[in-house]
Amino acid sequence: MTGCWAYGSQGSIPTEVGSTQIKRHVRLKVASVRAVYPNYKHTAPSWRTHLWQIVVRIETDAGLVGWGFGGGGKSAVEIVNGHFAEILVGKSFDSVSDISDIWDYLYAESIPYGRKGIAIMALSGVDLALFDALGKAESVPVARLLNDTPRRQIRCYATGTDTDWYAERGFTAHKMPHRWAGDSSIETAVGVAEKMREVHGPDAEVMLDVYMSWDLAITLKMHDALKHIGLYWYEDILTPDDLAEIGSLRRKTRPVKMAGGEHEFTAHGFAEIARTKAYDIWQPDITWCGGITAGLRILEMAKAAKAEVVPHRGGEPWGLHLIAASDCEDFAEVLPGTRGAATDDLWIGAPEAVDGYIEPGDESGFGVEPNSDLL
């Protein structure tokens, strides 16, 4: 995909424009829209091979470039570079409200093939690129577009399998992926949960993400076997189509909380979560559910439903700025991988967790640019 755009200093104000000529509340106009699917080397061999994250680049008439991160892989690239680019170029914005209006426009125009899934994952990347551009125009981080006094430091939890390494790195909360694979899964789940509790200590939050692999009977069986651990939450026990069943189980697994929502889209989808009272903890993925715009709407809905919001992959810049500026819980997910494993370091300048905490940073926009070697 190299060559889809020239890479260099696009993430900052060009020298010929100059910072003195970029005024606060300047009216920006979208000049070009382009998405690319990075040359990943280390994605999991699953749907992620072809449908993982895309990079969205929006250039404005002021020369500013906004970078966004969306889902949906090669299919989402086609949506951004085709339909969205055709109808987005020429649109003007200078406020969060304007970006919200653009979101509504793109959503309405994509209803025949959208509403959920890949189309909204593509829209997420566009929304985030617009926020990045606006933050740069205003010379403030995205978090300060949303709140004059955002949080400076956010507590993290590590998701992955390398329990000892996470403890060495200072994490005091840990979520373990564990999928059902027959009755032997009970013993292995108890083993990994006991290990997390032993390593991280009695006060740590430890969680299980079972990735939609349980059913009602298995959930109750696993809950009975895991009671002595003191788990904080079970994540994605059933599919997003089983919200009523999850809501009925929620009352039977207390005090362990039910968490989910990473596979849901927009406030319209989360309205059904609210109606069924399926989850104690809502987990919208800001790069999938519709970006910051959808995240803000979901937060308002969660407040009315008295639910907590802990964004999926919230330690990435996109979710991190929303957490810092909003009523999200002070709890950001990071995925450190395993000790010594190779990774695709796509975003230059992305903050990293230190001693179990992470800081969004003071750079304008989201404060990151993509690694040209992966584009």
ROKOLKOL-151283 format. One line per 4 residues: their letters; for each residue x, y negated, z of C-alpha. Coordinates in nm, 3 decimals. Each point is the difference from the previous one (the first is absolute). Example, Ala and Ser with C-alpha at 12.3 -4.5 7.8 and 13.67 -1.06 7.14 Angstrom:
AS = 1.230,0.450,0.780 ~ 0.137,-0.344,-0.066
This chain:
MTGC = 0.000,0.000,0.000 ~ 0.304,-0.228,0.008 ~ -0.058,-0.306,-0.215 ~ -0.364,-0.059,0.085
WAYG = 0.111,-0.329,0.147 ~ 0.320,-0.189,0.049 ~ 0.121,0.039,0.356 ~ 0.194,-0.260,0.190
SQGS = -0.106,-0.298,0.207 ~ -0.371,0.018,-0.084 ~ -0.094,0.045,0.364 ~ 0.100,-0.357,0.086
IPTE = -0.068,-0.347,-0.138 ~ 0.204,-0.050,-0.321 ~ 0.270,-0.266,0.021 ~ -0.153,-0.198,-0.282
VGST = -0.318,-0.038,0.201 ~ 0.174,-0.076,0.329 ~ -0.142,0.022,0.350 ~ -0.073,-0.373,0.010
QIKR = -0.242,0.038,-0.291 ~ -0.196,0.286,0.156 ~ -0.258,-0.173,0.219 ~ -0.210,0.164,0.263
HVRL = -0.340,0.094,-0.138 ~ 0.127,-0.018,-0.357 ~ -0.258,0.147,-0.235 ~ 0.156,0.314,-0.151
KVAS = -0.114,0.154,-0.325 ~ 0.066,0.363,-0.093 ~ 0.230,0.001,-0.303 ~ 0.071,0.372,-0.031
VRAV = -0.083,0.330,0.168 ~ 0.208,0.316,-0.030 ~ 0.018,0.331,0.185 ~ 0.260,0.275,-0.014
YPNY = 0.030,0.350,0.142 ~ 0.346,0.022,0.161 ~ 0.250,0.270,-0.085 ~ -0.047,0.190,0.324
KHTA = 0.246,0.277,0.079 ~ -0.127,0.118,0.338 ~ -0.380,0.016,-0.006 ~ -0.171,0.304,0.146
PSWR = -0.084,0.265,-0.268 ~ -0.375,-0.056,0.009 ~ -0.244,-0.258,-0.138 ~ 0.267,-0.255,0.095
THLW = 0.219,0.116,-0.289 ~ -0.220,-0.187,-0.249 ~ -0.231,-0.210,0.215 ~ 0.226,-0.163,0.260
QIVV = 0.054,-0.373,0.057 ~ 0.022,-0.263,-0.274 ~ 0.174,-0.338,-0.001 ~ -0.206,-0.298,-0.120
RIET = 0.160,-0.322,-0.119 ~ -0.204,-0.319,-0.040 ~ 0.168,-0.311,-0.137 ~ -0.162,-0.341,0.038
DAGL = 0.019,-0.313,-0.210 ~ 0.223,-0.152,0.271 ~ 0.263,0.268,-0.063 ~ -0.071,0.177,0.327
VGWG = -0.021,0.378,-0.004 ~ -0.209,0.205,0.240 ~ 0.079,0.366,0.061 ~ -0.266,0.250,0.101
FGGG = -0.012,0.370,0.083 ~ -0.295,0.214,-0.104 ~ -0.089,0.365,-0.033 ~ -0.126,0.216,-0.284
GKSA = 0.325,0.056,-0.190 ~ 0.005,0.007,-0.378 ~ -0.378,-0.022,-0.023 ~ -0.009,-0.318,0.210
VEIV = 0.272,-0.153,-0.219 ~ -0.234,0.035,-0.297 ~ -0.278,-0.180,0.188 ~ 0.223,-0.290,0.104
NGHF = 0.175,-0.043,-0.335 ~ -0.320,0.046,-0.196 ~ -0.328,-0.120,0.144 ~ 0.121,-0.200,0.301
AEIL = 0.269,-0.186,-0.195 ~ -0.252,-0.098,-0.267 ~ -0.243,-0.158,0.243 ~ 0.240,-0.130,0.267
VGKS = 0.234,-0.216,-0.208 ~ -0.109,-0.363,0.028 ~ -0.167,0.038,0.339 ~ 0.098,-0.270,0.252
FDSV = 0.045,0.028,0.376 ~ 0.139,-0.200,0.290 ~ -0.158,0.163,0.305 ~ -0.090,0.328,0.166
SDIS = -0.361,-0.074,-0.094 ~ 0.095,-0.026,-0.368 ~ 0.173,0.338,0.016 ~ -0.314,0.143,0.157
DIWD = -0.206,-0.138,-0.291 ~ 0.243,0.153,-0.252 ~ -0.029,0.333,0.185 ~ -0.379,-0.011,-0.031
YLYA = 0.029,-0.081,-0.370 ~ 0.237,0.288,-0.075 ~ -0.207,0.238,0.211 ~ -0.324,-0.094,-0.181
ESIP = 0.161,0.027,-0.343 ~ 0.140,0.346,0.080 ~ -0.320,0.149,0.148 ~ -0.073,0.221,-0.307
YGRK = 0.319,0.200,0.067 ~ 0.098,-0.116,0.347 ~ -0.148,-0.060,0.347 ~ 0.237,0.256,0.156
GIAI = 0.318,0.188,-0.077 ~ 0.254,-0.102,-0.261 ~ -0.170,-0.321,-0.111 ~ 0.002,-0.136,0.357
MALS = 0.358,0.118,0.049 ~ 0.088,-0.209,-0.307 ~ -0.197,-0.295,0.135 ~ 0.192,0.031,0.327
GVDL = 0.328,-0.066,-0.178 ~ -0.142,-0.304,-0.177 ~ -0.143,-0.142,0.322 ~ 0.331,0.039,0.182
ALFD = 0.193,-0.163,-0.285 ~ -0.234,-0.300,0.017 ~ 0.058,-0.028,0.376 ~ 0.375,0.021,-0.052
ALGK = -0.010,-0.278,-0.259 ~ -0.216,-0.220,0.222 ~ 0.232,0.050,0.296 ~ 0.294,-0.106,-0.214
AESV = -0.185,-0.307,-0.126 ~ -0.077,-0.097,0.360 ~ 0.351,0.098,0.116 ~ -0.142,0.221,0.276
PVAR = -0.026,0.374,0.069 ~ -0.330,0.159,-0.099 ~ -0.079,0.048,0.369 ~ -0.001,-0.379,0.043
LLND = -0.243,-0.041,-0.287 ~ -0.240,0.191,0.225 ~ 0.098,-0.125,0.346 ~ 0.208,-0.295,0.117
TPRR = 0.147,0.206,0.285 ~ 0.048,0.360,-0.115 ~ 0.165,0.262,0.216 ~ 0.377,0.002,-0.022
QIRC = 0.057,0.362,0.098 ~ -0.216,0.308,-0.044 ~ 0.032,0.340,0.165 ~ 0.049,0.299,-0.232
YATG = -0.074,0.365,-0.010 ~ 0.195,0.247,-0.212 ~ -0.174,0.246,-0.230 ~ 0.197,0.309,-0.095
TDTD = 0.153,0.321,0.124 ~ 0.339,-0.105,0.146 ~ -0.103,-0.042,0.362 ~ 0.347,-0.022,0.154
WYAE = 0.124,-0.257,-0.252 ~ -0.301,-0.224,0.055 ~ 0.061,0.004,0.374 ~ 0.366,-0.088,-0.058
RGFT = -0.113,-0.297,-0.208 ~ -0.211,-0.134,0.284 ~ -0.351,0.094,-0.110 ~ -0.240,0.054,0.288
AHKM = -0.287,0.121,-0.219 ~ -0.001,0.279,-0.255 ~ -0.248,0.154,-0.244 ~ 0.066,0.350,-0.131
PHRW = -0.145,0.127,-0.332 ~ -0.149,0.346,0.053 ~ -0.237,0.175,-0.240 ~ -0.216,0.300,0.073
AGDS = 0.137,0.324,-0.146 ~ -0.195,0.267,0.185 ~ -0.016,0.099,0.367 ~ 0.377,-0.017,0.034
SIET = -0.040,-0.377,-0.036 ~ -0.129,-0.019,0.355 ~ 0.325,0.128,0.143 ~ 0.216,-0.220,-0.224
AVGV = -0.211,-0.310,0.071 ~ 0.034,0.057,0.374 ~ 0.373,0.050,-0.044 ~ 0.063,-0.325,-0.190
AEKM = -0.232,-0.196,0.229 ~ 0.173,0.130,0.311 ~ 0.334,-0.090,-0.156 ~ -0.117,-0.356,-0.070
REVH = -0.125,-0.039,0.355 ~ 0.319,0.143,0.149 ~ 0.234,-0.214,-0.211 ~ -0.190,-0.328,0.012
GPDA = -0.119,0.022,0.359 ~ -0.329,-0.015,0.189 ~ -0.086,-0.358,-0.096 ~ 0.053,0.030,-0.378
EVML = -0.284,0.011,-0.249 ~ 0.015,0.325,-0.196 ~ -0.239,0.074,-0.285 ~ -0.079,0.268,-0.259
DVYM = -0.079,-0.070,-0.367 ~ -0.162,0.310,-0.144 ~ -0.072,-0.147,-0.346 ~ -0.360,0.115,-0.041
SWDL = 0.082,0.366,0.069 ~ -0.229,0.074,0.297 ~ -0.373,0.067,0.019 ~ -0.240,-0.032,0.294
AITL = 0.081,0.338,0.156 ~ 0.375,-0.038,-0.047 ~ -0.006,-0.349,0.150 ~ -0.162,0.125,0.320
KMHD = 0.235,0.299,0.014 ~ 0.307,-0.220,-0.047 ~ -0.126,-0.256,0.248 ~ -0.039,0.268,0.264
ALKH = 0.355,0.127,-0.063 ~ 0.151,-0.351,0.006 ~ -0.182,-0.148,0.301 ~ 0.303,0.023,0.227
IGLY = 0.214,-0.216,-0.233 ~ -0.193,-0.323,0.043 ~ -0.011,-0.092,-0.369 ~ -0.095,-0.356,-0.094
WYED = -0.186,0.080,-0.323 ~ -0.084,0.260,-0.263 ~ 0.031,-0.144,-0.351 ~ -0.198,0.097,-0.310
ILTP = -0.146,0.318,0.142 ~ -0.255,0.029,-0.285 ~ -0.041,-0.168,-0.339 ~ -0.136,-0.354,-0.053
DDLA = -0.324,0.162,-0.116 ~ -0.057,0.157,0.343 ~ -0.050,-0.315,0.206 ~ -0.316,0.115,0.178
EIGS = 0.171,0.321,0.110 ~ 0.302,-0.194,0.122 ~ -0.230,-0.229,0.196 ~ -0.159,0.300,0.171
LRRK = 0.343,0.145,0.087 ~ 0.122,-0.334,0.135 ~ -0.216,0.039,0.307 ~ 0.128,0.354,0.064
TRPV = 0.373,-0.073,-0.014 ~ 0.025,-0.287,0.245 ~ 0.223,-0.139,0.136 ~ 0.195,0.077,-0.320
KMAG = -0.101,-0.260,-0.259 ~ -0.103,0.059,-0.359 ~ 0.203,-0.191,-0.260 ~ -0.042,-0.029,-0.375
GEHE = -0.082,-0.219,-0.295 ~ 0.317,0.004,-0.210 ~ -0.197,0.166,-0.282 ~ -0.285,-0.251,0.011
FTAH = -0.030,-0.312,-0.215 ~ -0.123,-0.357,0.055 ~ -0.237,-0.128,0.263 ~ -0.282,0.178,-0.185
GFAE = 0.159,0.335,0.082 ~ 0.076,-0.095,0.359 ~ -0.364,-0.100,0.047 ~ -0.083,0.371,-0.017
IART = 0.270,0.071,0.261 ~ -0.165,-0.260,0.223 ~ -0.347,0.144,-0.061 ~ 0.101,0.356,0.088
KAYD = 0.227,-0.105,0.289 ~ 0.250,0.250,-0.130 ~ 0.324,-0.147,0.134 ~ 0.125,-0.172,0.312
IWQP = 0.300,-0.123,-0.200 ~ -0.034,-0.129,-0.357 ~ 0.304,0.042,-0.224 ~ -0.036,-0.193,-0.325
DITW = 0.304,0.015,-0.225 ~ 0.053,-0.359,-0.115 ~ 0.165,0.113,-0.325 ~ -0.297,0.226,-0.083
CGGI = -0.319,-0.137,0.156 ~ 0.002,-0.335,-0.182 ~ 0.293,-0.194,0.141 ~ 0.000,-0.273,0.264
TAGL = -0.338,-0.127,-0.120 ~ -0.169,0.334,0.065 ~ 0.198,0.042,0.323 ~ -0.138,-0.326,0.141
RILE = -0.356,0.103,-0.081 ~ 0.051,0.345,0.152 ~ 0.136,-0.163,0.316 ~ -0.316,-0.208,0.040
MAKA = -0.209,0.312,-0.041 ~ 0.212,0.189,0.253 ~ -0.044,-0.278,0.254 ~ -0.377,0.030,-0.030
AKAE = 0.026,0.380,0.030 ~ 0.233,-0.028,0.302 ~ 0.260,0.212,-0.182 ~ 0.377,-0.036,0.012
VVPH = 0.196,-0.061,-0.321 ~ 0.344,0.157,-0.052 ~ 0.085,-0.030,-0.372 ~ 0.141,0.304,-0.174
RGGE = 0.373,-0.061,-0.071 ~ -0.039,-0.326,0.187 ~ 0.374,-0.039,0.050 ~ 0.042,-0.081,-0.371
PWGL = 0.001,-0.375,-0.077 ~ -0.359,-0.008,-0.130 ~ -0.166,0.150,0.306 ~ 0.254,-0.156,0.234
HLIA = -0.098,-0.357,-0.087 ~ -0.367,0.084,0.049 ~ 0.070,0.157,0.339 ~ 0.208,-0.301,0.105
ASDC = -0.274,-0.247,-0.092 ~ -0.315,0.180,0.110 ~ -0.188,0.203,0.258 ~ 0.163,0.324,-0.114
EDFA = 0.146,0.206,0.281 ~ 0.364,-0.068,0.088 ~ 0.100,0.330,-0.160 ~ 0.170,0.036,-0.340
EVLP = 0.066,0.331,-0.175 ~ 0.345,0.058,-0.148 ~ 0.122,0.308,-0.186 ~ 0.371,0.042,0.074
GTRG = 0.025,0.340,-0.171 ~ 0.256,0.235,0.145 ~ 0.358,-0.055,0.106 ~ 0.230,-0.026,-0.302
AATD = -0.273,0.046,-0.263 ~ 0.020,-0.203,-0.322 ~ -0.275,-0.258,-0.060 ~ -0.114,-0.240,-0.272
DLWI = 0.087,-0.343,0.140 ~ -0.237,-0.193,-0.223 ~ -0.040,-0.329,0.191 ~ 0.300,-0.220,0.070
GAPE = -0.045,-0.194,0.323 ~ -0.263,0.229,0.152 ~ 0.021,-0.017,0.381 ~ 0.111,0.308,0.190
AVDG = -0.098,0.124,0.344 ~ 0.251,-0.061,0.278 ~ -0.048,0.168,0.338 ~ -0.361,0.074,-0.082
YIEP = -0.096,-0.354,-0.111 ~ -0.017,-0.178,-0.334 ~ -0.012,-0.368,-0.101 ~ -0.171,-0.136,-0.314
GDES = 0.266,-0.268,-0.053 ~ -0.016,-0.369,-0.087 ~ 0.057,0.016,-0.376 ~ -0.264,-0.146,-0.231
GFGV = -0.263,0.238,-0.131 ~ 0.065,0.359,0.102 ~ 0.374,-0.066,-0.002 ~ 0.089,0.290,-0.232
EPNS = 0.097,0.064,-0.362 ~ 0.014,0.333,-0.185 ~ 0.325,0.183,-0.057 ~ 0.076,-0.039,-0.372
DLL = 0.171,0.339,-0.006 ~ -0.338,0.167,0.049 ~ -0.191,-0.203,-0.257
